[in-house]
Amino acid sequence: MIRYDLSLCDARAARSLWRRKLIVEVIDLWREIRGWWSRETIDRLVVRVMLAGGAVVDLARYAEDEWRLVGIVD
């Protein structure tokens, strides 16, 4: 199951679903640029990490220094 673009602020507010987790390992890192030809462009740095407990998630950093949870890898 993969969940996309859930704001970390929203995730913290929903304590029953999400809690702060310690990052154990950085698995991969890449820059994603999409839609440069349209008004809805995406330019973000994506980091795939392993959290304490074994969950692997994708975190994205946008130009506004905003971090978001953009994917959960099962």
C-alpha positions in Angstrom: 0.0 0.0 0.0 1.3 3.5 -0.9 -0.1 6.7 0.5 0.8 10.0 -1.3 1.2 13.6 -0.3 0.1 13.5 3.3 1.5 16.6 5.0 3.8 15.9 8.0 1.8 18.5 9.9 -1.4 16.6 9.1 0.3 13.4 10.1 1.3 14.8 13.5 -2.2 15.9 14.1 -3.6 12.4 13.5 -1.7 10.8 16.4 -3.7 7.6 16.0 -2.2 7.1 12.6 1.2 8.6 12.8 3.8 9.2 15.4 7.3 10.6 15.2 9.8 7.9 14.3 13.6 7.8 14.4 15.2 7.5 11.0 17.5 4.5 11.1 18.9 4.5 7.5 18.8 6.6 4.4 18.2 4.2 1.6 18.0 6.4 -1.5 17.9 10.1 -2.5 16.8 11.7 -5.7 15.4 14.9 -7.2 12.1 14.8 -8.9 11.1 17.4 -11.5 7.7 16.9 -13.2 5.3 19.1 -15.2 7.8 21.8 -16.1 5.7 22.4 -19.3 2.5 23.2 -17.3 1.5 25.5 -14.5 1.5 22.7 -11.9 5.2 21.9 -11.7 6.8 19.6 -9.1 10.4 20.2 -8.0 11.3 18.3 -4.9 14.0 16.3 -3.2 12.8 12.8 -2.3 14.5 10.7 0.4 13.6 7.1 1.0 14.3 6.2 4.6 13.9 3.3 7.0 12.3 4.2 10.3 12.7 2.5 13.7 10.4 -0.4 13.6 11.2 -1.3 9.9 8.8 0.9 8.0 10.2 2.3 4.7 8.8 5.7 3.7 9.5 8.4 1.1 9.8 12.0 2.4 9.9 15.0 0.1 11.4 18.4 0.7 9.9 21.2 -1.4 11.4 24.6 -2.2 9.6 26.2 0.7 11.5 24.0 3.1 8.4 22.0 3.7 8.7 18.3 4.3 5.9 15.9 3.4 5.3 12.2 3.6 4.8 11.2 -0.1 4.9 7.4 0.1 4.8 4.4 2.3 6.4 1.2 0.9 5.0 -2.1 2.1 
